[in-house]
């Protein structure tokens, strides 16, 4: 094992823990699949839907996507290091 492999492995482990925390901090969407089928949710026409990215929940969603993408890239990198 090289030093790069160990460093990337530690970064992946830390990012996994951060990702778990971000996912647990997010609110659950109560409508889920039922709301998508029945048409509930307003389709993005409400004030809340238009400004969701500025709220805490929107920020958590954005950070979750970013960390997931970084984690994916690091996992691909570790494949080539190992």
Buried (B, 14 or more C-beta within 10 A) or exposed (E): EEEEEEEBBEBBEEBEEBBEEBEEEEEEEEEEEEEEEEEEEEEEEEEEEEEBEEEEBEEBBEBBEEBBEBBEEBEEBBEEBE
